[in-house]
Amino acid sequence: MAEAKTKLAVEDVSKTFRVRGGRYTDDHLLPVLRHISFEVKEGEIVSLVGESGCGKTTLLRIIQGLVRLDAGRVKVDGKPVSTPGRDRGFVFQQATLLPWRSARQNIEFGLELQGMGKSERGDRAQSLLKLVGLEQAGEQFPHQLSGGMQQRVALARALVVDPRVLLLDEPFGALDRKLREAMQAELRDLVRRLGMTAVFVTHDQEEAMLLSDHI
């Protein structure tokens, strides 16, 4: 059996932020990431685990192209990336849905930006609603959805553009324990079913062990 190919490569990535000083202190440099390297094979789920403030989210945002790195590089399918692109889908800690758009319209948003026709993007959004178990909730607005349902819509929105790598930044951190555990199982099964490659950020070791091929 052929070995799975590398889908995502993080190579010697470093990042330092300049922190503004106060009235009696000077600006100073804060090293956040130092020479971080790892690979994610096609179809794998890899978790980044660490305490709050250790740089997990910064690294995920660098992979997405939202934060510029100081050194090193990130590659998807062997090609260096430095800006956001359709090959990477991102799910934030909060659902960040547009409140004036329905669940279906939120999912369609990225397709609208790509110029896809109304009928085609509607069909694509509906298929994603079915995939995440919200087939009957497409016309509901965010304030009408529970926290777990909102995160399912956010996940569908990330998946609708058919990304090569799915990036998840503690997407279940704001949910209660029972719902979080249910969403973890749903996410794991969904990613497996789609054959997705995913990087999952968490500070919860149990969550990482449940979801991941590697930590």
HUURBEL-V897683 format. One record per residue. N is the residue number from 1. RES is the residue in three letters. SS is DSSP state (helix for helix, strand for strand, loop for the rest). Layout:
N&RES&SS ; N&RES&SS
This chain:
1&MET&loop ; 2&ALA&loop ; 3&GLU&loop ; 4&ALA&loop ; 5&LYS&loop ; 6&THR&strand ; 7&LYS&strand ; 8&LEU&strand ; 9&ALA&strand ; 10&VAL&strand ; 11&GLU&strand ; 12&ASP&strand ; 13&VAL&strand ; 14&SER&strand ; 15&LYS&strand ; 16&THR&strand ; 17&PHE&strand ; 18&ARG&strand ; 19&VAL&strand ; 20&ARG&loop ; 21&GLY&loop ; 22&GLY&loop ; 23&ARG&loop ; 24&TYR&loop ; 25&THR&loop ; 26&ASP&loop ; 27&ASP&loop ; 28&HIS&strand ; 29&LEU&strand ; 30&LEU&strand ; 31&PRO&strand ; 32&VAL&strand ; 33&LEU&strand ; 34&ARG&strand ; 35&HIS&strand ; 36&ILE&strand ; 37&SER&strand ; 38&PHE&strand ; 39&GLU&strand ; 40&VAL&strand ; 41&LYS&strand ; 42&GLU&loop ; 43&GLY&loop ; 44&GLU&loop ; 45&ILE&strand ; 46&VAL&strand ; 47&SER&strand ; 48&LEU&strand ; 49&VAL&strand ; 50&GLY&loop ; 51&GLU&loop ; 52&SER&loop ; 53&GLY&loop ; 54&CYS&loop ; 55&GLY&loop ; 56&LYS&helix ; 57&THR&helix ; 58&THR&helix ; 59&LEU&helix ; 60&LEU&helix ; 61&ARG&helix ; 62&ILE&helix ; 63&ILE&helix ; 64&GLN&helix ; 65&GLY&loop ; 66&LEU&loop ; 67&VAL&loop ; 68&ARG&loop ; 69&LEU&loop ; 70&ASP&loop ; 71&ALA&strand ; 72&GLY&strand ; 73&ARG&strand ; 74&VAL&strand ; 75&LYS&strand ; 76&VAL&strand ; 77&ASP&loop ; 78&GLY&loop ; 79&LYS&strand ; 80&PRO&strand ; 81&VAL&strand ; 82&SER&loop ; 83&THR&loop ; 84&PRO&loop ; 85&GLY&loop ; 86&ARG&loop ; 87&ASP&loop ; 88&ARG&strand ; 89&GLY&strand ; 90&PHE&strand ; 91&VAL&strand ; 92&PHE&loop ; 93&GLN&loop ; 94&GLN&loop ; 95&ALA&loop ; 96&THR&loop ; 97&LEU&loop ; 98&LEU&loop ; 99&PRO&loop ; 100&TRP&loop ; 101&ARG&loop ; 102&SER&strand ; 103&ALA&helix ; 104&ARG&helix ; 105&GLN&helix ; 106&ASN&helix ; 107&ILE&helix ; 108&GLU&helix ; 109&PHE&helix ; 110&GLY&helix ; 111&LEU&helix ; 112&GLU&helix ; 113&LEU&helix ; 114&GLN&loop ; 115&GLY&loop ; 116&MET&loop ; 117&GLY&loop ; 118&LYS&helix ; 119&SER&helix ; 120&GLU&helix ; 121&ARG&helix ; 122&GLY&helix ; 123&ASP&helix ; 124&ARG&helix ; 125&ALA&helix ; 126&GLN&helix ; 127&SER&helix ; 128&LEU&helix ; 129&LEU&helix ; 130&LYS&helix ; 131&LEU&helix ; 132&VAL&loop ; 133&GLY&loop ; 134&LEU&loop ; 135&GLU&loop ; 136&GLN&loop ; 137&ALA&loop ; 138&GLY&loop ; 139&GLU&loop ; 140&GLN&loop ; 141&PHE&strand ; 142&PRO&helix ; 143&HIS&helix ; 144&GLN&helix ; 145&LEU&loop ; 146&SER&loop ; 147&GLY&helix ; 148&GLY&helix ; 149&MET&helix ; 150&GLN&helix ; 151&GLN&helix ; 152&ARG&helix ; 153&VAL&helix ; 154&ALA&helix ; 155&LEU&helix ; 156&ALA&helix ; 157&ARG&helix ; 158&ALA&helix ; 159&LEU&helix ; 160&VAL&loop ; 161&VAL&loop ; 162&ASP&loop ; 163&PRO&loop ; 164&ARG&loop ; 165&VAL&strand ; 166&LEU&strand ; 167&LEU&strand ; 168&LEU&strand ; 169&ASP&strand ; 170&GLU&loop ; 171&PRO&loop ; 172&PHE&loop ; 173&GLY&loop ; 174&ALA&loop ; 175&LEU&loop ; 176&ASP&loop ; 177&ARG&helix ; 178&LYS&helix ; 179&LEU&helix ; 180&ARG&helix ; 181&GLU&helix ; 182&ALA&helix ; 183&MET&helix ; 184&GLN&helix ; 185&ALA&helix ; 186&GLU&helix ; 187&LEU&helix ; 188&ARG&helix ; 189&ASP&helix ; 190&LEU&helix ; 191&VAL&helix ; 192&ARG&helix ; 193&ARG&helix ; 194&LEU&helix ; 195&GLY&loop ; 196&MET&loop ; 197&THR&strand ; 198&ALA&strand ; 199&VAL&strand ; 200&PHE&strand ; 201&VAL&strand ; 202&THR&strand ; 203&HIS&loop ; 204&ASP&loop ; 205&GLN&helix ; 206&GLU&helix ; 207&GLU&helix ; 208&ALA&helix ; 209&MET&helix ; 210&LEU&helix ; 211&LEU&helix ; 212&SER&loop ; 213&ASP&loop ; 214&HIS&strand ; 215&ILE&loop
